[in-house]
């Protein structure tokens, strides 16, 4: 086989079968424990890598500590959540990937648990006493008694906080289960203008050219009590999903459009035609030179 033919075959194969690289993605948190004083604040970070969607943040014991946000929407970025101490005790914060998918359209299901400990530094300072030469034994007894009282107080507080934490976790679980059976809000009209929207397993699939940067989502309901957010002209550049939130009487639903962008075949077809023309011209030129030499 001649070198021209080998090069031509390699060029055609590279155009027909371009390399495809899938990027892994997910959600992560910066820490699994937070230590803070009453009226003090500390922050932790939630990050999305090659992923997008909503995460919910729950707090088992708001009387011990509060959080600055109960949910966040991430799109390949990071957000900061502030924890503020209220009273001595323990609280459990959970970061739950409620509706998250990677850029490769793989669903992300992760729950992170962050333990928040609120402690009062003044408790340890009370055990420090000044030792004198004349009354050393009496001072030692007082210090021992104070340490016993402090230890007992911390143990009682921890036991109470654990019981409150367990109760709060059970209540949160119950609420999540109730939300699942609350019902479904159906829209009278839900479509993307100019494109076919396919429904698969409760989610909508939109096949679209990769050069399209925005779409127009039309969502409406004849029921005036239904609230719809997120529809209209939507920028889809560097996005693989669109979420439309629908609510009515404390029932919340999401209409998710998974965007599958496909590359246009026109540049490849033009490139292939150019390669074929070049090959044909090369063969014609070679045959012409051969025939000229025979003459």
Protein Blocks (a to p, Z undefined) as FASTA:
>chain_A
ZZklmmmmmmmmmmmmccddddddddddfbfbdcddehiacddddddehiacddddddfb
lmlpccfbfbdcdehiacddddddfbgcddddddddfbgcdfkopacddddddddddddf
klmmmmpccddfklmmmmmmmmmmmmmmmmmmmmmmmmmmmmmmmmmmmmmmmmmmmmmm
nopcddfbdcdehiacddeehiacddddfkbcbdcdddddfblkbccehiajddfehiab
dcddddeehiacdddddddddddfklmmmmmmmmmmmmmmmmmmmmmmmmmmmZZ
